Amino acid sequence: MSGVSKFEIVAEPAKCVGCLICSLRCSLRFEKAFNPMKAQIGIITYFDRDNEIFFRDQCDSCGTCARYCPYGALTFKEGQV
């Protein structure tokens, strides 16, 4: 992650349903468009195991993904917010 992290994001892939709301919100912040391919968070969806959640190098830990995750798959480290 580049620069100083604002938040530590905790990812719980078992809770991820692959809705991509986190990616959509992230891409809106970075690119001013809804495009998960341009987001700094990536989700790989599987049907037979937990999804994968990863952060790209340009992620600055702003917390947008965790704020908008409706399933609790992305949260802030306890005591940060």
C-alpha positions as CSV (number, residue, x, y, z in Angstrom):
1,M,0.0,0.0,0.0
2,S,1.3,3.4,-0.9
3,G,1.9,6.1,1.7
4,V,0.6,6.1,5.2
5,S,-2.4,3.9,5.8
6,K,-5.5,5.7,7.1
7,F,-7.2,2.5,8.3
8,E,-6.4,-1.1,8.7
9,I,-9.0,-3.0,6.7
10,V,-9.9,-6.5,7.9
11,A,-11.1,-8.8,5.1
12,E,-13.3,-11.9,5.9
13,P,-13.6,-13.8,2.6
14,A,-16.1,-16.2,4.1
15,K,-18.6,-13.3,4.4
16,C,-18.1,-12.0,0.8
17,V,-21.0,-12.8,-1.5
18,G,-19.3,-11.2,-4.6
19,C,-21.7,-8.2,-4.9
20,L,-18.8,-5.9,-5.9
21,I,-20.2,-2.9,-4.1
22,C,-16.8,-2.4,-2.6
23,S,-15.2,-2.4,-6.0
24,L,-17.8,-0.1,-7.5
25,R,-17.4,2.4,-4.7
26,C,-13.6,2.3,-4.9
27,S,-13.6,2.8,-8.6
28,L,-15.9,5.8,-8.2
29,R,-13.5,7.3,-5.8
30,F,-10.4,6.7,-7.9
31,E,-11.8,6.9,-11.4
32,K,-15.1,8.8,-11.1
33,A,-16.8,5.9,-12.8
34,F,-18.3,2.6,-11.7
35,N,-15.8,0.1,-13.1
36,P,-14.6,-2.7,-10.9
37,M,-11.6,-3.3,-13.2
38,K,-10.3,0.2,-12.2
39,A,-10.8,-0.4,-8.4
40,Q,-7.9,-0.8,-6.0
41,I,-9.7,-3.7,-4.4
42,G,-10.2,-7.0,-6.2
43,I,-12.7,-9.8,-5.7
44,I,-12.4,-13.2,-7.2
45,T,-15.7,-15.1,-6.9
46,Y,-15.8,-18.8,-6.5
47,F,-18.8,-21.1,-6.2
48,D,-17.1,-24.0,-4.3
49,R,-15.0,-22.0,-1.8
50,D,-14.7,-18.6,-0.2
51,N,-14.2,-15.7,-2.5
52,E,-10.8,-14.0,-2.6
53,I,-10.4,-10.3,-1.5
54,F,-7.2,-8.5,-2.4
55,F,-5.9,-4.9,-2.5
56,R,-3.8,-3.5,-5.3
57,D,-0.6,-1.5,-4.9
58,Q,-2.4,1.9,-5.3
59,C,-4.8,1.2,-2.4
60,D,-4.3,4.0,0.2
61,S,-6.5,2.3,2.9
62,C,-9.1,5.1,2.7
63,G,-11.8,2.7,4.1
64,T,-14.4,3.3,1.4
65,C,-14.7,-0.4,0.7
66,A,-15.3,-1.2,4.4
67,R,-17.8,1.6,4.8
68,Y,-20.0,0.3,2.0
69,C,-19.7,-3.5,2.4
70,P,-23.2,-4.6,3.3
71,Y,-22.2,-8.1,4.4
72,G,-19.4,-7.4,6.8
73,A,-16.7,-9.0,4.7
74,L,-14.7,-5.8,5.0
75,T,-14.4,-4.0,8.3
76,F,-12.1,-1.7,10.2
77,K,-9.7,-3.1,12.6
78,E,-11.3,-3.0,16.1
79,G,-10.9,0.4,17.8
80,Q,-10.3,2.4,14.6
81,V,-13.7,3.8,13.9
